[in-house]
């Protein structure tokens, strides 16, 4: 199924175009705010970097940049700052002498935990007037949206891994 045919084919099934438009607008506004915080607020940027590094045992700066969707020069500067603060360790890559590997130090893990707690407290302020049931329902909806997005991406790739199927 082609992407451009989806709306004409499936609109009348369960959702209205206006509902989808409202949802997309709200998601874009929230995403833009989160991205702006990640770019402009040093603690949010540091937390994001530490979280990416914490996922693996050792990661190349180019992989960090790809995961964060930023230019590698930005990651290089951030890694230098994190190394100077003692939060990460940078070592030569034994598989590729032109590259290095970045790992989280014990201090880096503590800083990541500290920044995570600050972030959780901030988000708790955002939903302070919500009931627990509303938070759980919102979380379930976000998880359902993520699953649907992944399933749609798989469908669009088609059997040969192509992004937009032609038939």
Residue frames as a rotation matrix with the C-alpha (Angstrom) as fourth column:
UNK 1
0.586 0.810 0.000 0.00
0.810 -0.586 0.000 0.00
0.000 0.000 -1.000 0.00
UNK 2
-0.310 -0.670 0.675 1.38
0.616 -0.682 -0.394 3.39
0.724 0.294 0.624 -0.91
UNK 3
-0.702 -0.041 -0.711 1.54
0.649 -0.448 -0.615 6.06
-0.293 -0.893 0.341 1.78
UNK 4
-0.931 0.312 -0.191 -0.36
-0.354 -0.897 0.264 8.58
-0.089 0.313 0.946 -0.35
UNK 5
-0.428 0.813 -0.396 -3.28
-0.178 0.353 0.918 6.15
0.886 0.464 -0.006 -0.70
UNK 6
-0.784 0.089 -0.614 -3.72
0.569 0.496 -0.656 5.59
0.246 -0.864 -0.440 3.03
UNK 7
-0.837 0.454 -0.307 -5.82
-0.128 -0.707 -0.695 8.64
-0.533 -0.542 0.650 3.71
UNK 8
-0.423 0.716 -0.555 -8.16
-0.894 -0.232 0.383 8.17
0.145 0.658 0.739 0.79
UNK 9
-0.373 0.218 -0.902 -8.52
-0.159 0.942 0.294 4.47
0.914 0.253 -0.317 1.56
UNK 10
-0.396 0.069 -0.916 -8.76
0.708 0.658 -0.256 4.33
0.585 -0.750 -0.309 5.34
UNK 11
-0.856 -0.038 0.515 -9.99
-0.208 -0.888 -0.410 7.68
0.473 -0.458 0.753 6.67
UNK 12
-0.043 0.969 0.244 -13.50
-0.769 -0.188 0.611 6.56
0.638 -0.161 0.753 7.32
UNK 13
-0.188 -0.052 -0.981 -12.50
0.199 0.976 -0.090 3.49
0.962 -0.212 -0.173 9.30
UNK 14
0.218 0.247 -0.944 -12.12
0.919 0.273 0.284 4.70
0.328 -0.930 -0.167 12.91
UNK 15
-0.221 -0.394 -0.892 -10.64
0.709 -0.693 0.130 8.20
-0.669 -0.604 0.432 13.14
UNK 16
0.866 0.479 0.141 -11.36
0.457 -0.648 -0.609 11.59
-0.200 0.592 -0.781 11.72
UNK 17
0.199 -0.786 0.586 -8.81
0.717 -0.291 -0.634 13.69
0.669 0.546 0.505 9.88
UNK 18
0.388 0.008 0.922 -9.34
-0.352 -0.923 0.157 16.52
0.852 -0.385 -0.355 12.41
UNK 19
0.972 -0.050 0.232 -8.62
-0.199 0.363 0.910 14.18
-0.129 -0.931 0.343 15.36
UNK 20
0.535 -0.824 0.188 -5.40
0.843 0.534 -0.062 13.02
-0.049 0.191 0.980 13.72
UNK 21
0.165 -0.446 0.879 -4.42
0.381 -0.793 -0.474 16.61
0.909 0.414 0.039 12.89
UNK 22
0.695 0.150 0.703 -4.99
-0.513 -0.582 0.631 17.68
0.504 -0.799 -0.327 16.52
UNK 23
0.924 -0.372 0.091 -2.97
0.209 0.689 0.694 14.75
-0.321 -0.622 0.714 17.83
UNK 24
0.327 -0.837 0.439 -0.07
0.899 0.132 -0.418 15.42
0.292 0.531 0.796 15.43
UNK 25
0.316 -0.168 0.934 -0.05
-0.017 -0.985 -0.172 19.11
0.949 0.038 -0.314 16.31
UNK 26
0.873 0.050 0.486 0.07
-0.477 -0.126 0.870 18.35
0.104 -0.991 -0.086 20.04
UNK 27
0.771 -0.620 0.144 2.84
0.548 0.762 0.346 15.78
-0.324 -0.188 0.927 19.56
UNK 28
0.247 -0.700 0.670 4.91
0.728 -0.322 -0.605 18.16
0.639 0.638 0.430 17.45
UNK 29
0.515 -0.017 0.857 4.59
-0.372 -0.905 0.206 20.94
0.772 -0.425 -0.472 20.04
UNK 30
0.921 -0.166 0.351 5.65
-0.277 0.354 0.893 18.60
-0.273 -0.920 0.281 22.86
UNK 31
0.618 -0.723 0.309 8.48
0.776 0.624 -0.094 17.11
-0.125 0.298 0.946 20.81
UNK 32
0.327 -0.484 0.812 9.75
0.352 -0.735 -0.580 20.57
0.877 0.475 -0.070 19.85
UNK 33
0.703 -0.017 0.711 9.80
-0.587 -0.579 0.566 21.56
0.402 -0.815 -0.417 23.52
UNK 34
0.869 -0.399 0.292 11.71
0.102 0.722 0.684 18.43
-0.484 -0.565 0.669 24.50
UNK 35
0.452 -0.718 0.530 14.20
0.859 0.192 -0.474 18.92
0.239 0.670 0.703 21.65
UNK 36
0.459 -0.251 0.852 14.67
-0.077 -0.967 -0.243 22.59
0.885 0.046 -0.463 22.58
UNK 37
0.853 -0.138 0.503 15.38
-0.514 -0.052 0.856 21.58
-0.092 -0.989 -0.115 26.20
UNK 38
0.744 -0.593 0.308 17.85
0.540 0.805 0.246 18.94
-0.394 -0.016 0.919 25.03
UNK 39
0.300 -0.634 0.713 19.67
0.760 -0.294 -0.580 21.53
0.577 0.716 0.393 22.88
UNK 40
0.190 -0.136 0.972 19.50
-0.086 -0.989 -0.121 24.57
0.978 -0.061 -0.200 25.16
UNK 41
0.730 0.116 0.674 19.49
-0.665 -0.108 0.739 23.26
0.159 -0.987 -0.002 28.72
UNK 42
-0.210 -0.957 -0.198 22.84
-0.843 0.280 -0.459 21.87
0.495 0.070 -0.866 29.73
UNK 43
-0.501 0.007 0.866 21.45
-0.646 0.662 -0.379 19.34
-0.576 -0.749 -0.327 32.27
UNK 44
0.596 0.774 0.214 18.98
-0.388 0.511 -0.767 17.93
-0.703 0.374 0.605 29.71
UNK 45
0.634 -0.451 -0.628 21.70
-0.668 0.091 -0.739 17.68
0.390 0.888 -0.244 27.09
UNK 46
-0.451 -0.846 0.285 24.09
-0.868 0.341 -0.361 16.05
0.208 -0.410 -0.888 29.55
UNK 47
-0.127 0.485 0.865 21.44
-0.557 0.687 -0.467 13.57
-0.821 -0.541 0.183 30.67
UNK 48
0.845 0.469 -0.256 20.66
-0.452 0.374 -0.810 12.61
-0.285 0.800 0.528 27.09
UNK 49
0.243 -0.849 -0.468 24.35
-0.760 0.133 -0.636 12.05
0.603 0.511 -0.613 26.32
UNK 50
-0.583 -0.478 0.657 24.93
-0.802 0.465 -0.374 10.02
-0.127 -0.745 -0.655 29.49
UNK 51
0.259 0.770 0.583 21.85
-0.519 0.620 -0.588 7.89
-0.814 -0.151 0.560 28.77
UNK 52
0.823 -0.005 -0.568 23.05
-0.541 0.296 -0.787 7.11
0.172 0.955 0.241 25.24
UNK 53
-0.179 -0.974 -0.141 26.50
-0.778 0.228 -0.586 6.14
0.602 0.005 -0.798 26.53
UNK 54
-0.407 0.043 0.912 25.01
-0.814 0.437 -0.383 4.05
-0.415 -0.899 -0.143 29.36
UNK 55
0.639 0.751 -0.165 23.13
-0.736 0.535 -0.414 1.82
-0.222 0.386 0.895 26.91
UNK 56
0.795 -0.396 -0.459 26.25
-0.011 0.748 -0.664 0.03
0.606 0.533 0.590 25.72
UNK 57
0.653 -0.645 -0.397 29.55
0.699 0.310 0.645 -1.03
-0.293 -0.698 0.653 27.22
UNK 58
-0.393 -0.743 -0.541 31.55
0.265 -0.655 0.707 1.27
-0.880 0.135 0.455 24.91
UNK 59
0.571 0.689 0.447 30.27
0.683 -0.097 -0.724 3.43
-0.455 0.718 -0.526 22.10
UNK 60
-0.500 -0.727 0.470 31.90
0.866 -0.405 0.294 5.43
-0.024 0.554 0.832 19.30
UNK 61
-0.622 0.231 -0.748 31.17
0.070 -0.935 -0.347 9.17
-0.780 -0.268 0.565 19.13
UNK 62
-0.868 0.310 -0.389 29.68
-0.464 -0.225 0.857 8.72
0.178 0.924 0.339 15.64
UNK 63
-0.549 0.695 -0.464 27.15
0.565 0.718 0.407 6.24
0.616 -0.039 -0.787 17.07
UNK 64
-0.461 0.350 -0.815 26.27
0.710 -0.405 -0.576 8.70
-0.532 -0.844 -0.062 19.83
UNK 65
-0.785 0.123 -0.607 25.70
-0.343 -0.902 0.261 11.44
-0.516 0.413 0.751 17.25
UNK 66
-0.800 0.500 -0.332 23.52
-0.153 0.364 0.919 9.14
0.580 0.786 -0.215 15.15
UNK 67
-0.443 0.639 -0.629 21.40
0.842 0.537 -0.048 8.14
0.307 -0.551 -0.776 18.15
UNK 68
-0.328 0.268 -0.906 20.97
0.566 -0.712 -0.416 11.78
-0.756 -0.649 0.081 19.19
UNK 69
0.402 0.430 0.808 20.38
0.915 -0.208 -0.345 13.00
0.020 0.878 -0.477 15.62
UNK 70
0.858 -0.244 -0.452 23.04
-0.127 -0.953 0.274 15.70
-0.498 -0.178 -0.849 15.99
UNK 71
0.702 -0.683 -0.202 26.29
-0.350 -0.084 -0.933 16.56
0.620 0.726 -0.297 14.22
UNK 72
0.567 -0.535 -0.626 29.33
0.671 0.741 -0.027 14.65
0.479 -0.405 0.779 15.42
UNK 73
-0.402 -0.760 0.511 31.22
0.275 -0.632 -0.725 17.87
0.874 -0.151 0.463 16.25
UNK 74
0.178 0.551 0.815 28.61
-0.712 -0.500 0.494 18.67
0.680 -0.668 0.303 18.92
UNK 75
0.949 0.169 -0.265 29.05
0.013 0.821 0.571 15.22
0.314 -0.546 0.777 20.45
UNK 76
0.145 -0.977 -0.158 32.84
0.673 0.214 -0.708 15.57
0.725 -0.003 0.688 20.41
UNK 77
-0.404 -0.243 0.882 32.60
-0.301 -0.875 -0.379 18.83
0.864 -0.419 0.281 22.40
UNK 78
0.532 0.692 0.487 30.14
-0.717 0.063 0.694 17.29
0.450 -0.719 0.530 24.87
UNK 79
0.802 -0.284 -0.526 32.31
0.372 0.926 0.067 14.22
0.468 -0.249 0.848 25.35
UNK 80
-0.260 -0.941 0.218 35.34
0.392 -0.309 -0.866 16.41
0.882 -0.139 0.449 26.11
UNK 81
-0.195 0.276 0.941 33.31
-0.707 -0.705 0.060 18.28
0.680 -0.654 0.333 28.75
UNK 82
0.819 0.571 0.047 32.03
-0.470 0.623 0.625 15.03
0.328 -0.534 0.779 30.24
UNK 83
0.466 -0.746 -0.475 35.54
0.574 0.664 -0.480 13.56
0.673 -0.049 0.738 30.28
UNK 84
-0.453 -0.647 0.613 36.92
-0.021 -0.680 -0.733 16.67
0.891 -0.345 0.294 32.03
UNK 85
0.083 0.591 0.803 34.16
-0.897 -0.307 0.319 16.34
0.434 -0.746 0.504 34.64
UNK 86
-0.789 -0.483 0.380 35.05
-0.600 0.737 -0.311 12.67
-0.130 -0.474 -0.871 35.14
UNK 87
0.098 0.950 0.297 31.70
-0.717 0.274 -0.641 11.36
-0.690 -0.150 0.708 33.86
UNK 88
0.984 0.169 -0.062 33.03
-0.163 0.682 -0.713 9.42
-0.078 0.712 0.698 30.88
UNK 89
0.066 -0.973 0.219 36.24
-0.143 0.208 0.968 7.65
-0.988 -0.095 -0.125 29.95
UNK 90
0.835 0.107 -0.539 37.58
-0.534 -0.074 -0.842 7.89
-0.130 0.991 -0.005 26.40
UNK 91
0.071 -0.803 0.591 39.86
-0.152 0.577 0.803 5.14
-0.986 -0.146 -0.081 25.13
UNK 92
-0.551 -0.332 -0.766 41.35
-0.800 -0.051 0.598 4.21
-0.238 0.942 -0.238 21.78
UNK 93
0.634 0.772 0.042 39.21
-0.684 0.585 -0.437 1.87
-0.362 0.248 0.899 19.69
UNK 94
-0.223 -0.804 0.551 41.25
-0.344 0.593 0.728 -1.34
-0.912 -0.027 -0.409 19.28
UNK 95
0.154 0.368 0.917 39.23
0.677 0.637 -0.369 -2.26
-0.720 0.678 -0.151 16.17
UNK 96
0.536 0.057 0.842 39.81
0.728 -0.535 -0.428 1.11
0.427 0.843 -0.328 14.49
UNK 97
-0.241 -0.796 -0.555 42.80
0.957 -0.289 0.000 3.27
-0.161 -0.531 0.832 15.42
UNK 98
-0.752 0.000 0.659 41.14
0.295 -0.894 0.336 6.35
0.590 0.447 0.673 13.92
UNK 99
0.191 0.939 0.286 38.27
-0.150 -0.260 0.954 6.17
0.970 -0.225 0.092 16.39
UNK 100
-0.858 -0.377 0.349 37.74
-0.393 0.045 -0.918 6.12
0.330 -0.925 -0.187 20.13
UNK 101
-0.175 0.795 -0.581 35.30
0.509 0.578 0.638 4.49
0.843 -0.184 -0.506 22.49
UNK 102
-0.514 0.119 0.849 33.37
-0.602 -0.755 -0.259 6.23
0.611 -0.644 0.460 25.23
UNK 103
-0.240 0.436 -0.867 32.24
0.596 0.771 0.223 4.55
0.766 -0.463 -0.445 28.44
UNK 104
0.552 0.529 0.644 30.38
-0.257 -0.627 0.735 5.81
0.794 -0.571 -0.210 31.47
UNK 105
-0.660 -0.747 -0.073 32.35
-0.088 0.173 -0.981 6.11
0.746 -0.641 -0.180 34.72
UNK 106
-0.375 0.494 -0.784 30.96
0.905 0.378 -0.194 5.50
0.201 -0.783 -0.589 38.19
UNK 107
-0.683 0.094 -0.724 30.72
0.250 -0.902 -0.353 9.29
-0.686 -0.422 0.592 38.61
UNK 108
-0.887 0.352 -0.300 28.94
-0.427 -0.376 0.823 9.49
0.177 0.857 0.483 35.27
UNK 109
-0.476 0.728 -0.494 26.37
0.499 0.686 0.530 6.92
0.725 0.006 -0.689 36.41
UNK 110
-0.394 0.295 -0.871 25.79
0.852 -0.238 -0.466 8.94
-0.345 -0.925 -0.158 39.61
UNK 111
-0.817 0.068 -0.572 25.39
-0.179 -0.974 0.139 12.14
-0.548 0.216 0.808 37.59
UNK 112
-0.778 0.575 -0.254 22.98
-0.162 0.208 0.965 10.41
0.607 0.792 -0.069 35.21
UNK 113
-0.335 0.656 -0.676 20.93
0.852 0.518 0.081 9.19
0.403 -0.549 -0.732 38.19
UNK 114
-0.554 0.073 -0.830 20.96
0.528 -0.739 -0.418 12.70
-0.644 -0.669 0.371 39.72
UNK 115
-0.877 0.193 -0.441 19.84
-0.429 -0.726 0.537 14.34
-0.217 0.660 0.720 36.48
UNK 116
-0.660 0.678 -0.325 17.19
0.247 0.604 0.757 11.65
0.710 0.419 -0.566 35.95
UNK 117
-0.341 0.520 -0.783 15.75
0.933 0.090 -0.347 12.44
-0.110 -0.849 -0.516 39.37
UNK 118
-0.696 0.067 -0.715 15.65
0.009 -0.995 -0.102 16.16
-0.718 -0.077 0.692 38.54
UNK 119
-0.878 0.355 -0.322 13.85
-0.379 -0.105 0.919 15.34
0.293 0.929 0.227 35.28
UNK 120
-0.505 0.712 -0.488 11.33
0.645 0.687 0.336 13.12
0.574 -0.145 -0.806 37.04
UNK 121
-0.423 0.320 -0.848 10.63
0.709 -0.465 -0.530 15.86
-0.564 -0.825 -0.030 39.58
UNK 122
-0.834 0.088 -0.544 10.11
-0.334 -0.866 0.372 18.34
-0.439 0.492 0.752 36.75
UNK 123
-0.734 0.590 -0.335 7.69
-0.140 0.351 0.926 16.06
0.664 0.727 -0.175 34.92
UNK 124
-0.480 0.571 -0.666 5.89
0.869 0.412 -0.274 15.41
0.118 -0.710 -0.694 38.21
UNK 125
-0.636 0.226 -0.738 5.23
0.129 -0.911 -0.391 19.17
-0.760 -0.344 0.551 38.32
UNK 126
-0.883 0.281 -0.376 3.78
-0.452 -0.288 0.844 19.02
0.129 0.915 0.382 34.81
UNK 127
-0.336 0.766 -0.547 1.21
0.010 0.584 0.811 16.43
0.942 0.267 -0.204 35.89
UNK 128
-0.989 -0.148 -0.013 0.73
0.016 -0.015 -1.000 17.48
0.148 -0.989 0.018 39.51
UNK 129
-0.470 0.880 0.071 -3.00
-0.763 -0.365 -0.533 18.09
-0.443 -0.305 0.843 38.96
UNK 130
-0.163 0.361 -0.918 -3.54
-0.711 0.602 0.363 14.80
0.684 0.712 0.159 37.11
UNK 131
0.606 0.340 0.719 -4.96
-0.715 0.629 0.305 11.66
-0.348 -0.699 0.624 38.69
UNK 132
-0.380 -0.791 0.481 -2.79
-0.493 0.612 0.618 8.53
-0.783 -0.003 -0.622 38.62
UNK 133
0.151 0.541 0.828 -5.34
0.482 0.691 -0.539 6.92
-0.863 0.480 -0.157 36.30
UNK 134
0.938 0.185 -0.292 -4.88
-0.121 -0.616 -0.779 9.78
-0.324 0.766 -0.555 33.78
UNK 135
0.122 -0.974 -0.192 -1.10
-0.907 -0.188 0.376 9.36
-0.403 0.129 -0.906 33.83
UNK 136
-0.429 -0.248 0.869 -1.39
-0.070 0.968 0.242 5.61
-0.901 0.042 -0.433 33.30
UNK 137
0.540 0.702 0.464 -3.90
0.468 0.208 -0.859 6.07
-0.699 0.681 -0.216 30.46
UNK 138
0.792 -0.322 -0.519 -1.63
-0.551 -0.743 -0.380 8.66
-0.263 0.587 -0.766 28.81
UNK 139
-0.260 -0.938 0.231 1.35
-0.756 0.346 0.555 6.31
-0.600 -0.031 -0.799 29.13
UNK 140
-0.163 0.284 0.945 -0.65
0.311 0.924 -0.224 3.43
-0.936 0.258 -0.239 27.64
UNK 141
0.857 0.515 -0.016 -1.71
0.180 -0.329 -0.927 5.63
-0.482 0.792 -0.375 24.72
UNK 142
0.432 -0.787 -0.441 1.88
-0.860 -0.507 0.062 6.71
-0.272 0.352 -0.895 24.06
UNK 143
-0.472 -0.601 0.645 3.04
-0.411 0.797 0.442 3.08
-0.780 -0.056 -0.623 24.17
UNK 144
0.244 0.655 0.715 0.22
0.477 0.561 -0.677 2.06
-0.845 0.506 -0.175 21.82
UNK 145
0.900 0.030 -0.435 1.18
-0.305 -0.669 -0.677 4.87
-0.312 0.742 -0.593 19.42
UNK 146
-0.043 -0.995 -0.087 4.82
-0.891 -0.001 0.453 3.74
-0.451 0.098 -0.887 19.49
UNK 147
-0.390 -0.036 0.920 3.81
0.077 0.995 0.071 0.15
-0.918 0.098 -0.385 18.73
UNK 148
0.644 0.711 0.282 1.59
0.391 0.010 -0.920 1.32
-0.657 0.703 -0.272 15.86
UNK 149
0.667 -0.475 -0.574 4.38
-0.678 -0.707 -0.203 3.46
-0.310 0.524 -0.793 14.45
UNK 150
-0.409 -0.858 0.311 6.80
-0.651 0.513 0.559 0.52
-0.639 0.027 -0.768 14.53
UNK 151
-0.128 0.445 0.886 4.26
0.401 0.841 -0.364 -1.80
-0.907 0.309 -0.286 12.91
UNK 152
0.868 0.460 -0.185 3.51
0.060 -0.468 -0.881 0.75
-0.492 0.754 -0.434 10.19
UNK 153
0.251 -0.863 -0.437 7.22
-0.890 -0.384 0.247 1.24
-0.381 0.327 -0.865 9.51
UNK 154
-0.533 -0.410 0.740 7.60
-0.193 0.911 0.365 -2.54
-0.824 0.052 -0.565 9.15
UNK 155
0.332 0.757 0.563 4.65
0.514 0.355 -0.781 -2.67
-0.791 0.549 -0.272 6.72
UNK 156
0.849 0.008 -0.528 6.02
-0.331 -0.771 -0.544 0.22
-0.412 0.636 -0.652 4.67
UNK 157
-0.179 -0.983 -0.045 9.40
-0.747 0.106 0.656 -1.47
-0.640 0.152 -0.753 4.31
UNK 158
0.605 0.516 -0.606 7.72
-0.792 0.470 -0.390 -4.40
0.084 0.716 0.693 2.65
UNK 159
0.971 -0.125 0.203 9.16
0.077 0.970 0.229 -7.88
-0.225 -0.206 0.952 2.11
UNK 160
0.458 -0.853 0.250 12.44
0.745 0.215 -0.631 -6.68
0.485 0.475 0.734 0.57
UNK 161
-0.053 -0.507 -0.860 13.12
0.918 -0.363 0.157 -3.99
-0.392 -0.781 0.485 3.16
UNK 162
-0.613 -0.129 0.780 12.14
0.555 -0.772 0.308 -1.09
0.562 0.622 0.545 0.90
UNK 163
-0.950 0.178 -0.258 10.72
0.087 -0.639 -0.764 1.95
-0.301 -0.748 0.591 2.63
UNK 164
-0.189 0.921 -0.342 7.66
-0.679 -0.374 -0.632 2.66
-0.709 0.113 0.696 0.46
UNK 165
-0.451 0.094 0.887 6.19
0.407 0.907 0.111 -0.37
-0.794 0.411 -0.448 -1.24
UNK 166
-0.846 0.060 -0.530 5.17
-0.450 -0.615 0.648 0.24
-0.287 0.786 0.547 -4.85
UNK 167
-0.652 0.669 -0.357 2.19
-0.045 0.436 0.899 -2.08
0.757 0.602 -0.254 -5.03
